[in-house]
């Protein structure tokens, strides 16, 4: 049964939504109230949410502390975007997602990035100047992004949708303004066990409990070293390295060493 709060929200938005969109929005809001786990969040995004904002990739997460970097988690229904490509999009200087975050922080407006859009401020949304090569290499194709901040700026959430069909326009910006408050609430609710708010380097998704030794091992994995080579370098046994790696895979919620290294780099745990 829909909450009165949801019905009240619709009084403000009915004039801007088609009947089908209004119905889908109510379904999205109603379903959001029942989400308790990360897996439910992904399922929710694949339901009526897709009718309102069809996408293949969502990067979302929190920044804790004024001016802190975001720790973003990827929800993807496509095989084209890998952890390595997400790392390209999150590059500190040229990454398109980083450009989107910067533009949102500067304007507090929805951010649209599409090869067909000219950069500038267009009233209801902004289009930052980006590196088109970075957008192509990331395979994200386009970006519609927006976030929320607490009153004092101590906690912010950010949501970046990509691989959206068609050309982006003001209606996408409006839909972000409509949906992001509910996304923020859901993300806050499922954050226990999913997001562990990190330090200024952006540690996330259980990364806050990655130990200094595990970071050291991740750094050597990132350079291509085997367990035996890492054991020799650190003067510990290969079995100890293996145990550390098993803990790392579990904490970062990945399946293998290469994914662990890519995710650790994206989260700022290791450097090139």
N, C-alpha and C positions, 0 to 999 in steps of 0.2 A: 504494500500500500504506500502511495506517495506521501512524503512528508509535506506539511503545510508550507515549509520554507521553500520547497521546490515550486509549489504552485504560485507562491508570491513572486518568485523570481520570474516566472513566465509572464506575469502581468507586465513586466518591464520589457520583455523581449518579443512578445507575440507579433508586434507590428513589423519586426525585422526578419522574421522567419516564415518560411512557407509552412503550411499545415503539416507536411511530412517531416520537415526539419524540427518543428515544435514537438511533434510526437516522439521523434528519435531523441531529442534533447531530454525530454522527461524520462525516457527509458534509461538514458545514460546516467542521469542524476539518481534515479531510483536504484539502479544497479550499483552505483558507486558506494552507496551506504552499506552494502553487504560485503565489500572487499576487505579481507583481513590478511591476505598473504600475497606474496609476489606473483605466484602463478595465476592467481585470480585477477591481478592487475593486467597481465598480458591478455588473458581471455576477454576481459572487459574492453580492452583496446581493439580487439578483433570483432566486436559485436556492432551495436548501433553506432558506436563511436566512429567507425569507418564510414558510415553514411554521411556524417557531419564533416569529418576531416580525414578523407582517405589517404593513407600513408603506408609505407613499407618499413620505415625505420624511425624510432624515437630514441633520442638521447635525453635523459632526464636525471636530475639529481639536486643536491643541496650545496650551498656554501654557508659555512658557519663562521661568523665574524665579519665585521665591516671590511670590505675590500678583499676578502679571501677568494681563492680560486674555487671553481666548482668541481665537485667529484661527480662525474656523470656515468650512469649505467646505460647500456644499450639494450633496447628491445627491438628485435628485427624479425620480420617474416620473409626476408629475402636472402638468397645465398650469395648475392653480389657484394654485400658489404661485410668485410671481415674486420677483425680487431686491428689489423695493420692499417686498413683504410680509415678506420675511426681515428687512429693515432695521427694520420695525415691531417684529418679535419680538425684535430685538436692541437696542431702544432702551435707553439706559443706565439710565433710571429706571423705566420701566413695562413694558419688553419681557419677555414671558413666558419666553423662553429665558434671558435674563439672570437672572430670578427663579429659574429652575431651577438655573443655575450657582451662584448664591448659596446656595440651599438645600443643594445637594450639598456645597459647600465647608464649610458649617456642620455638617452631620450625617454626611458620608461615606456616606450611604445613597442607594439609588435614589430618584429623584424622579418622582412621577406628577402630572400636571396634566390634569384633566378637569372639565367643567362640573358633573358629577354628584358629584364628590368634595368632601367638606368638608376645609378645611385643617387641618393638624395632623401630629403624628408618630404613625405606626401600627406601630411596632416594626421591621418589615422595610423600610418605605419612608416617605417624608415627602411631604406635600402642602403646598406653599407657598401663601400668600395672593397672589392675582394680580389684575390688572385684566382682567375678563372681556371688556371691549370690545377690549382689545389682542389677546386670543386670537381673537376673532371677526374683527377686521380683518386679522390675519396669515394667516387661512385655514388655520392649522395644525391646528385642531379639537381636538387633544389632544397631550400630550407624555409620553413615557416616557424618562427620561434618567438617565445614570450616567457616572462617569469613573474614572480611575485616576491616582494620583500616585506619583512616585518617592519613595524613602525619605526624602530630604531636602526633598521638595516642589519641587525645581528644575524638574522637567518634569511636566506634567499633560496628560492627554488627556480629552476630554469628548465624549459621544455623545448626541444628542437626536433621538429618533424621533417622528414625528408622522403624523397622519391614519391612526391605527391603528383597525381595525374593532372595534366593540363597546365596552363600558365597561372602563376600566382597573381592574386589581385586583392583588393580591399576586403572582399568577402572572407578571404582566408584570415586576414587580420582580425576581423570582427569575430570570427569563430574562435580564434585563440583567446580573445578577451572573455568570451562566454564560457569556454571549457577549462581554461587553466586554473581558476579557483578550485574547481572540483578535483582536478589532477593534483593540485597542491595538497588538498585535504587527504586524498587517497595515499599519496606518497608519504605523508607524515604518519599515517596510520600503519602502513606496512614497513616503516623504516626500521623497526626493531628486528634485528637479524638480517636486514637487507642492506641498510646504509649505516655505516659507522662513521660519523662525522669526523673528518680528518683535520690535519693542520694546514698551514698555508700552502703546502705543496700539493694538497688535494687528494689525500689518501681517502679511499672510499671502499664500499662493499667489503666489509670485514677487513679492509686493509689496515685499519687502525690497530689491529692486533698482530700485524706482521712484525716479527722481531728484527732487531738490527742484523742478526746473523742470517735470517731468511732474506733480508734485503740484499745482503752481501752475496748470497748464493744466486739470487735472481739476477744481480748485475753480471755475474760470470756466465749464467745461462744465456743472458742477452748477447754476450759476445761469442756464443757458440761452444763454450766449454762443456765437456762431458762430466758426469758425476765423478769419474776417476780423476780427471784433471782438476776439478774443483777441490776434491779431497786433498790432492797433492799441494795445491796452492795454499789452502787454508790449514794444512797440517792436521786434518781430521780423517776419520775413516770413511770410505765410500758408502758404508751402510748408514752412517750418520747423515751424510749428504742426501741419501735416498729418503731417509725418514723426514728430513727437512722439506724435501720436494713434495712428499705426500701431504704434509701439513699445508704447504703453500697452495697446492692444487685445491685442497678443500676450502681454505680461507678465501681464495680468489674465485671459487666456483667455476673452475675451468677444467678441461679434460687432459691437457698435455703441457709439456714444457714450453713449447713455442707460444701457445696461447697465454700461458702464465707470464712469459717475458713481455709479450705485446701488451697485455692488460696492465702489468706493473709499470711499463713505460707510460701508457696513457694516463694512469693514475698518479704519475709523478713519483713513484717509488724508486725508480732507477733512471739513469741518464744515458745518453749515447756516449 
